[in-house]
Amino acid sequence: MMTAMIEATDLARSFGDIEAVRGISFRVEPGEVFAFLGPNGAGKTTTMKMLTTLLRPTRGQIRIDGLDVEKHPQEVRRRFGIVFQDPSLDVMLTAMENLELHAALYRVPRAVRRTRIEQLLRQFDLWEKRDQVTQGFSGGMKRRLEIVRGFLHTPRVLFLDEPTLGLDPQSRHQLWNQVRAVNQAEGVTVFLTTHYMDEAERVAQRIAIVDHGRIVALGTLAELKEQTGADSLESAFLKITGTAVRDEAAGSAEQMRQYMKAWRR
């Protein structure tokens, strides 16, 4: 069997008495576009933080490109790019300056740096804006630039956490076309979270649905629709997770309280 690009085994994370992730296991194949979906407070963000070395698991193991995340964190970080849900550009710098800083931090060789930057900026329709300060960019332009930055050091995996949140349908459509183009051209594995079911339905080859810290469904779109008798991913998602509204903010605050209680002990 081919080595998985991402492999999680019995992954769990607790914050005091709150078990946010409760022993999930899955694998993502090289070059795959994999969607990780769930209601608010289901454990998506906690899982993403563990996969990207920002949070240590309470138990379980994660391997990225065959490397144990806890034993080889620096090597693992060099193998992935990440686009956070919250904006992370330096808005006082130009697009080119943001990318050159990232390239220097990831030690992209000078000989390939400018060529790589130009290639990606052209591919994401930002080349003409390269010398503009990013503070004046639209939301869609900022998101595309963050994704260019994520691809810049030629990662094996790109993590996208709600990358199109707040964007209009045209910007979302354009962004996903561009991400898929790089995914197919370079074989980059894409791991994404989103609340837009139409996006996951369109771009993901396989989909995991997580709820209450556990994976409750995993498969292709066709498999999930067949399992639930649904005619769309959104319908399948609601049949699996229910229609009750979840309060993510309250859950996150309670997790932080439990974390601080555990830390004070």
C-alpha positions in Angstrom: 0.0 0.0 0.0 1.2 3.5 -0.9 2.4 5.6 2.1 -0.4 8.0 3.1 0.3 11.7 2.9 -1.7 12.2 6.2 -2.4 9.4 8.6 -4.1 9.8 11.9 -4.5 6.8 14.3 -6.7 6.9 17.4 -6.2 10.7 17.6 -7.6 12.4 20.7 -7.4 15.7 22.5 -8.8 16.7 25.9 -9.1 20.1 27.6 -9.5 19.2 31.2 -12.7 17.3 31.5 -13.7 18.2 27.9 -12.8 15.6 25.2 -12.8 17.7 22.0 -11.5 14.9 19.8 -12.3 11.3 20.8 -10.1 8.8 19.0 -10.4 9.4 15.2 -8.5 7.6 12.6 -8.2 8.4 8.8 -5.7 8.5 6.0 -5.4 10.9 3.1 -3.7 9.7 -0.1 -0.9 11.7 -2.0 -2.5 14.2 -4.3 -6.0 13.8 -2.9 -8.4 16.7 -2.1 -9.9 15.7 1.2 -12.7 17.6 3.0 -13.1 17.5 6.7 -16.6 18.7 7.6 -18.6 19.0 10.7 -21.0 21.3 12.7 -19.6 24.1 14.9 -17.8 22.6 17.9 -17.4 19.1 16.3 -13.6 19.0 16.7 -12.5 20.2 13.2 -10.3 23.1 14.4 -8.7 21.0 17.2 -7.9 18.3 14.7 -6.4 20.8 12.3 -4.2 22.2 15.0 -2.9 18.8 15.9 -2.2 17.9 12.3 -0.3 21.2 11.8 1.8 20.8 15.1 0.1 23.7 16.8 -1.4 21.4 19.5 -0.1 18.1 20.9 -2.5 15.1 21.0 -3.6 13.7 24.3 -3.2 10.3 22.7 -2.8 8.8 19.2 -0.3 9.3 16.4 -0.1 11.5 13.3 2.1 11.0 10.3 2.6 13.5 7.6 4.4 12.2 4.5 5.5 9.2 6.6 7.0 11.3 9.4 5.8 11.2 13.0 4.6 14.7 13.8 5.7 14.6 17.5 9.1 13.2 16.8 10.0 15.3 13.7 8.0 18.5 14.0 10.4 20.7 12.1 10.7 18.4 9.1 6.9 18.0 9.1 6.4 21.8 9.0 8.6 22.1 6.0 6.3 19.7 4.2 3.1 21.6 4.5 1.6 25.0 3.8 -1.4 26.4 5.7 -4.0 29.0 5.2 -5.7 29.9 8.5 -9.3 31.0 8.8 -8.2 34.4 10.2 -6.3 36.8 7.9 -2.5 36.5 8.4 -0.9 38.8 5.8 1.2 41.8 6.8 -1.1 44.5 5.3 1.7 47.1 5.5 3.7 45.2 2.9 3.2 44.7 -0.8 2.1 41.4 -2.2 5.7 40.8 -3.4 7.2 41.7 0.0 4.8 39.3 1.8 5.9 36.5 -0.5 9.6 37.2 -0.4 9.5 37.2 3.4 7.8 33.8 3.4 10.3 32.5 0.8 13.2 33.6 3.0 11.6 32.0 6.1 11.2 28.7 4.3 14.7 29.0 2.7 13.4 28.9 -0.9 16.6 29.2 -3.0 17.1 32.7 -4.5 17.6 31.0 -7.9 14.0 29.8 -8.0 12.3 32.3 -5.7 11.4 35.0 -8.2 10.4 32.5 -10.9 8.2 30.6 -8.4 6.5 33.8 -7.2 5.8 35.1 -10.7 4.4 31.7 -11.7 2.0 31.6 -8.8 1.0 35.2 -8.9 0.1 34.9 -12.6 -1.8 31.7 -12.0 -3.9 33.3 -9.3 -4.4 36.6 -11.3 -2.3 38.7 -8.9 0.8 39.5 -11.0 -0.3 43.0 -11.9 -0.9 43.7 -8.2 2.5 42.5 -7.0 3.8 46.0 -6.0 0.6 47.1 -4.3 0.3 47.3 -0.5 -2.1 44.5 0.5 -4.1 46.7 2.9 -6.1 47.9 -0.1 -6.8 44.4 -1.5 -10.3 43.0 -1.6 -11.1 40.0 0.6 -10.8 37.7 -2.4 -7.5 39.1 -3.4 -6.1 38.7 0.1 -7.3 35.1 0.3 -5.7 34.3 -3.1 -2.5 35.8 -2.0 -2.5 33.7 1.2 -3.0 30.6 -0.8 -0.1 31.6 -3.2 2.0 32.0 0.0 0.9 28.5 1.1 2.0 27.0 -2.2 5.2 29.0 -2.5 7.7 26.6 -0.9 6.3 23.7 -2.9 4.7 21.8 0.0 3.6 18.2 -0.1 0.3 19.2 1.7 -1.7 22.3 1.8 -4.1 22.8 4.8 -7.0 25.2 4.1 -9.1 26.2 7.1 -12.4 27.8 5.9 -10.4 29.5 3.0 -13.5 31.1 1.4 -15.3 32.3 4.4 -17.0 35.7 3.6 -16.2 35.6 -0.1 -18.7 36.2 -2.8 -19.7 33.2 -5.1 -17.5 34.5 -8.0 -14.4 34.8 -5.8 -15.1 31.3 -4.3 -15.5 29.8 -7.8 -12.3 31.4 -9.1 -10.2 30.5 -6.0 -11.2 26.8 -6.2 -10.4 26.6 -9.9 -6.9 27.9 -9.2 -6.3 25.6 -6.2 -7.4 22.6 -8.2 -5.1 23.6 -11.1 -2.0 23.6 -8.7 -3.2 20.4 -7.0 -3.4 18.7 -10.4 -0.2 20.2 -11.8 2.0 19.6 -8.8 0.3 16.7 -7.0 -0.2 18.7 -3.8 -2.5 17.0 -1.3 -5.2 19.4 -0.1 -6.9 19.0 3.3 -9.7 21.5 3.7 -12.5 22.5 6.1 -15.5 24.5 5.0 -19.1 25.1 5.9 -20.0 25.6 2.2 -21.2 22.1 1.2 -21.3 23.0 -2.5 -17.5 23.6 -2.4 -16.8 20.3 -0.8 -19.2 18.6 -3.2 -17.4 20.2 -6.1 -13.7 19.8 -5.2 -13.2 16.9 -2.7 -12.5 13.4 -3.8 -13.3 12.1 -0.4 -15.2 13.6 2.6 -15.0 12.9 6.3 -17.8 14.2 8.5 -16.9 14.6 12.2 -19.4 15.2 15.0 -18.9 15.3 18.8 -15.2 14.6 18.3 -15.7 11.4 16.2 -15.7 10.6 12.5 -19.3 9.6 11.8 -19.0 9.2 8.1 -16.2 8.8 5.6 -16.3 8.2 1.8 -16.8 9.7 -1.6 -19.7 12.0 -2.3 -21.5 9.1 -4.1 -20.9 6.8 -1.1 -22.2 9.3 1.4 -25.3 10.0 -0.7 -25.9 6.3 -1.1 -25.5 5.6 2.6 -28.0 8.3 3.6 -30.4 8.2 0.6 -29.7 11.9 0.1 -29.5 13.8 -3.3 -26.8 16.2 -2.2 -23.9 16.5 0.2 -25.8 19.1 2.3 -28.8 16.7 2.7 -26.4 13.8 3.6 -24.6 16.1 6.1 -27.9 17.1 7.8 -29.1 13.5 8.0 -25.9 12.4 9.6 -25.4 15.3 12.0 -29.0 16.5 12.6 -30.5 20.0 12.1 -29.9 21.5 15.6 -27.9 24.7 15.6 -24.5 24.4 17.4 -22.9 27.1 19.5 -19.2 27.0 18.7 -18.3 30.1 20.7 -19.6 28.6 24.0 -17.9 25.4 23.3 -14.6 27.1 22.6 -14.8 29.2 25.8 -15.5 26.2 27.9 -12.6 24.4 26.4 -10.3 27.3 27.3 -11.6 27.3 30.9 -10.9 23.6 31.2 -7.4 24.0 29.7 -6.6 26.8 32.2 -7.9 24.7 35.1 -5.7 21.8 34.0 -2.7 24.1 33.5 -3.1 25.6 37.1 -3.0 22.1 38.6 
